[in-house]
Amino acid sequence: MSKDVKQVSKFHPKNILNNLPGNRWLYFTRSILRTDYEKEIGFKLREAHGANKPPQLMSEFIEFFTKKGEIVLDPFAGVGGTLLGASLCSRKAIGIEIDKKWVSIYKKVCKTENLQLHPVYVGDCIEIMEKFRKQWRRKFHLILTDPPYGPNLDKTMCNGKYPNRNRASRYNEFSVYEKDFSNSKSLDEYFQRMDSFFRKAFVVLKDNRYLVLITRNCYKNGEYIMTTARLSEIGKKEGFTLKGEIIWHQNGTRLRPYGYPFVFVPNVIHHNILIFRKEANK
């Protein structure tokens, strides 16, 4: 190993963001992330939520954007991927989730895996973050979240007509709550709700800290929609600075024959992880 590599592997005394040595800092900044996590940490329970995220992935982001003992907020907690990730790396966390059935699963996972149970507030994240603003002096060191990617439209491959596993899909498990972002009546309404989310998140986040948003572009009504571009503009309007994007691909993602054999329809198998910062001078 060269002298330069040894130097970069040391923890820099001026590092105020995290507890990582230089080599792990550098490795994290790749714009492409491919993962192959084991299906563990209560996966059999968590997979009931069709959009659950690996706690190992969330832990990597938490480790980079916080120091030990700092506090993370997930306003769309689901079955607790972020909260479980915080437990894996000795951080504190608070979740908000509109559907109590997902919170129940998160609690079961903590019990079966003997992991710290972090508090989760059940309800609309917009309303609850406003309560945080009014009632708390303390702000969060990181907001790491995975919101719905758009409104819940009819999914033709969820209607039970496709027994073949390459066609069948489970992504029809949405809540009945009106304030669930996935129940927006249109993309415009969805973006309006995301605007409110960015506005509240900006207020409850500490200066010079990060909002990490896991999302993806979508294909709706025969058109590819650059959801990420729109969300980037909304975040900027509400005061955030977009600092970068990481393209995440989870190995083993199933391909489905959309459009075959007539037209090209993409298999959107990657996620766009948008990284925003609340600059102190904003």
VEXTI-620334 format. One line per 2 residues: number of its first residue (from 1); their letters; for each residue x, y, z of C-alpha. Coordinates in nm, 3 decimals. Layout:
<votors>
NUM	a	X:Y:Z  ...;
</votors>
This chain:
<votors>
1	ms	0.000:0.000:0.000  0.137:0.339:-0.097;
3	kd	0.202:0.621:0.146  -0.080:0.826:-0.012;
5	vk	-0.335:0.548:0.040  -0.232:0.513:0.404;
7	qv	-0.276:0.885:0.455  -0.622:0.895:0.299;
9	sk	-0.730:0.606:0.524  -0.682:0.812:0.839;
11	fh	-0.957:1.003:1.015  -0.912:1.372:0.943;
13	pk	-0.918:1.587:1.259  -1.120:1.855:1.078;
15	ni	-1.394:1.612:0.976  -1.707:1.753:1.137;
17	ln	-1.955:1.552:0.928  -1.893:1.189:1.019;
19	nl	-1.664:0.936:1.187  -1.523:0.787:0.867;
21	pg	-1.160:0.763:0.758  -1.064:0.917:0.427;
23	nr	-1.079:0.599:0.219  -1.440:0.526:0.319;
25	wl	-1.533:0.891:0.259  -1.387:0.873:-0.092;
27	yf	-1.552:0.538:-0.172  -1.895:0.668:-0.070;
29	tr	-1.882:0.959:-0.316  -1.917:0.735:-0.624;
31	si	-2.217:0.841:-0.833  -2.313:0.479:-0.905;
33	lr	-2.401:0.239:-0.623  -2.463:-0.131:-0.681;
35	td	-2.567:-0.342:-0.385  -2.645:-0.705:-0.310;
37	ye	-2.754:-0.705:0.053  -2.859:-1.022:0.228;
39	ke	-3.232:-1.052:0.292  -3.200:-1.030:0.667;
41	ig	-3.287:-0.797:0.959  -3.650:-0.906:0.965;
43	fk	-3.687:-0.920:0.588  -3.965:-1.179:0.601;
45	lr	-4.169:-0.928:0.799  -4.058:-0.617:0.612;
47	ea	-4.127:-0.756:0.265  -4.499:-0.707:0.326;
49	hg	-4.425:-0.346:0.231  -4.355:-0.356:-0.141;
51	an	-4.117:-0.058:-0.127  -3.915:-0.146:0.184;
53	kp	-3.550:-0.039:0.173  -3.253:-0.239:0.307;
55	pq	-3.148:-0.121:0.654  -2.787:-0.184:0.545;
57	lm	-2.825:0.076:0.270  -2.980:0.329:0.505;
59	se	-2.704:0.265:0.757  -2.439:0.353:0.496;
61	fi	-2.600:0.690:0.433  -2.650:0.756:0.802;
63	ef	-2.285:0.677:0.873  -2.170:0.919:0.608;
65	ft	-2.396:1.212:0.693  -2.388:1.195:1.074;
67	kk	-2.164:1.130:1.369  -2.241:0.877:1.643;
69	ge	-2.514:0.995:1.875  -2.670:1.237:1.628;
71	iv	-3.037:1.218:1.535  -3.199:1.120:1.205;
73	ld	-3.555:1.187:1.088  -3.748:0.973:0.839;
75	pf	-4.084:1.139:0.756  -4.196:0.840:0.543;
77	ag	-4.079:0.562:0.773  -4.271:0.266:0.626;
79	vg	-4.151:-0.055:0.792  -3.853:0.125:0.941;
81	gt	-3.559:0.081:0.703  -3.405:0.411:0.814;
83	ll	-3.474:0.349:1.182  -3.325:0.001:1.166;
85	ga	-3.026:0.145:0.981  -2.978:0.398:1.260;
87	sl	-2.972:0.116:1.514  -2.704:-0.063:1.313;
89	cs	-2.468:0.234:1.342  -2.549:0.372:1.689;
91	rk	-2.752:0.675:1.588  -3.076:0.807:1.727;
93	ai	-3.378:0.825:1.499  -3.738:0.937:1.480;
95	gi	-3.989:0.819:1.223  -4.321:0.942:1.092;
97	ei	-4.558:0.700:0.917  -4.917:0.752:0.813;
99	dk	-5.016:0.383:0.823  -4.999:0.219:1.164;
101	kw	-4.982:-0.133:1.017  -4.627:-0.061:0.892;
103	vs	-4.530:0.074:1.232  -4.653:-0.250:1.387;
105	iy	-4.425:-0.449:1.156  -4.129:-0.225:1.242;
107	kk	-4.187:-0.292:1.612  -4.201:-0.667:1.551;
109	vc	-3.871:-0.655:1.362  -3.703:-0.468:1.648;
111	kt	-3.828:-0.730:1.892  -3.724:-1.032:1.685;
113	en	-3.384:-0.882:1.594  -3.318:-0.739:1.942;
115	lq	-3.260:-0.390:1.801  -3.330:-0.055:1.962;
117	lh	-3.687:0.064:1.910  -3.694:0.426:1.794;
119	pv	-4.006:0.642:1.835  -4.246:0.660:1.541;
121	yv	-4.524:0.917:1.516  -4.834:0.793:1.332;
123	gd	-4.994:1.049:1.104  -4.936:1.296:0.823;
125	ci	-4.569:1.400:0.804  -4.658:1.758:0.708;
127	ei	-4.866:1.808:1.021  -4.621:1.629:1.249;
129	me	-4.316:1.819:1.122  -4.508:2.139:1.187;
131	kf	-4.559:2.022:1.546  -4.186:1.956:1.568;
133	rk	-4.122:2.312:1.452  -4.351:2.459:1.715;
135	qw	-4.265:2.233:2.008  -3.896:2.145:1.971;
137	rr	-3.588:2.358:1.988  -3.373:2.067:1.876;
139	kf	-3.341:2.010:1.503  -3.231:1.703:1.310;
141	hl	-2.879:1.628:1.189  -3.006:1.434:0.885;
143	il	-3.332:1.370:0.706  -3.316:1.039:0.519;
145	td	-3.636:0.922:0.357  -3.804:0.726:0.082;
147	pp	-4.134:0.895:-0.009  -4.392:0.758:-0.253;
149	yg	-4.261:0.806:-0.608  -4.588:0.945:-0.740;
151	pn	-4.964:0.898:-0.734  -5.110:0.550:-0.713;
153	ld	-5.239:0.468:-1.060  -5.394:0.140:-1.171;
155	kt	-5.122:-0.122:-1.214  -5.217:-0.367:-1.488;
157	mc	-4.975:-0.628:-1.359  -5.138:-0.625:-1.015;
159	ng	-5.477:-0.745:-1.130  -5.417:-1.118:-1.085;
161	ky	-5.423:-1.200:-1.457  -5.050:-1.267:-1.478;
163	pn	-4.946:-1.581:-1.286  -4.601:-1.576:-1.450;
165	rn	-4.362:-1.430:-1.192  -4.200:-1.203:-1.453;
167	ra	-4.533:-1.031:-1.505  -4.700:-1.054:-1.165;
169	sr	-4.636:-0.760:-0.932  -4.709:-0.685:-0.567;
171	yn	-4.699:-0.307:-0.596  -5.068:-0.256:-0.530;
173	ef	-5.043:-0.229:-0.152  -5.130:0.130:-0.079;
175	sv	-5.303:0.287:0.217  -5.658:0.418:0.226;
177	ye	-5.551:0.745:0.386  -5.637:1.058:0.190;
179	kd	-5.320:1.234:0.306  -5.095:0.953:0.186;
181	fs	-4.890:1.112:-0.093  -4.944:0.803:-0.310;
183	ns	-5.316:0.880:-0.306  -5.267:1.212:-0.486;
185	ks	-5.517:1.250:-0.769  -5.254:1.362:-1.019;
187	ld	-4.882:1.421:-1.058  -4.939:1.794:-1.009;
189	ey	-5.107:1.730:-0.675  -4.825:1.495:-0.579;
191	fq	-4.565:1.762:-0.654  -4.764:2.016:-0.452;
193	rm	-4.751:1.779:-0.155  -4.379:1.727:-0.205;
195	ds	-4.337:2.104:-0.208  -4.499:2.114:0.137;
197	ff	-4.268:1.833:0.248  -3.954:2.022:0.140;
199	rk	-4.078:2.337:0.314  -4.132:2.162:0.647;
201	af	-3.814:1.959:0.617  -3.608:2.273:0.562;
203	vv	-3.730:2.419:0.889  -3.662:2.114:1.108;
205	lk	-3.316:2.039:0.963  -3.002:2.190:1.116;
207	dn	-2.796:2.437:0.912  -2.530:2.285:0.688;
209	ry	-2.686:1.940:0.715  -2.836:1.711:0.454;
211	lv	-3.168:1.585:0.323  -3.125:1.255:0.136;
213	li	-3.424:1.162:-0.078  -3.463:0.819:-0.239;
215	tr	-3.686:0.842:-0.544  -3.706:0.737:-0.907;
217	nc	-3.833:0.853:-1.243  -4.153:0.696:-1.370;
219	yk	-4.336:0.587:-1.682  -4.700:0.693:-1.685;
221	ng	-4.959:0.712:-1.961  -4.706:0.619:-2.226;
223	ey	-4.455:0.887:-2.125  -4.130:0.882:-1.928;
225	im	-4.151:1.141:-1.650  -3.834:1.298:-1.506;
227	tt	-3.970:1.308:-1.152  -3.622:1.366:-1.012;
229	ar	-3.574:1.686:-1.213  -3.903:1.826:-1.086;
231	ls	-3.823:1.736:-0.726  -3.480:1.897:-0.758;
233	ei	-3.642:2.223:-0.868  -3.897:2.208:-0.586;
235	gk	-3.622:2.149:-0.330  -3.428:2.445:-0.466;
237	ke	-3.738:2.666:-0.449  -3.780:2.581:-0.081;
239	gf	-3.421:2.676:0.004  -3.216:2.360:-0.043;
241	tl	-2.905:2.327:-0.256  -2.882:2.012:-0.466;
243	kg	-2.535:1.873:-0.398  -2.544:1.555:-0.602;
245	ei	-2.715:1.237:-0.713  -2.631:0.873:-0.661;
247	iw	-2.779:0.613:-0.894  -2.862:0.303:-0.691;
249	hq	-2.916:-0.040:-0.846  -2.999:-0.335:-0.628;
251	ng	-2.872:-0.654:-0.794  -3.138:-0.910:-0.872;
253	tr	-3.412:-0.661:-0.954  -3.668:-0.843:-1.166;
255	lr	-3.718:-0.743:-1.531  -4.072:-0.737:-1.665;
257	py	-4.180:-0.750:-2.031  -4.342:-0.406:-2.043;
259	gy	-4.445:-0.316:-2.398  -4.325:-0.644:-2.549;
261	pf	-4.349:-0.715:-2.839  -4.487:-0.384:-2.963;
263	vf	-4.313:-0.078:-2.817  -4.015:0.018:-2.603;
265	vp	-4.102:0.065:-2.239  -3.809:0.092:-1.995;
267	nv	-3.759:-0.128:-1.694  -3.679:0.139:-1.437;
269	ih	-3.458:-0.077:-1.218  -3.253:0.199:-1.059;
271	hn	-3.328:0.458:-0.792  -3.218:0.818:-0.791;
273	il	-3.085:0.925:-0.453  -3.095:1.305:-0.441;
275	if	-2.869:1.475:-0.190  -2.971:1.823:-0.074;
277	rk	-2.800:2.053:0.175  -2.943:2.329:0.389;
279	ea	-2.679:2.598:0.356  -2.638:2.821:0.661;
281	nk	-2.672:3.139:0.456  -3.009:3.044:0.303;
</votors>
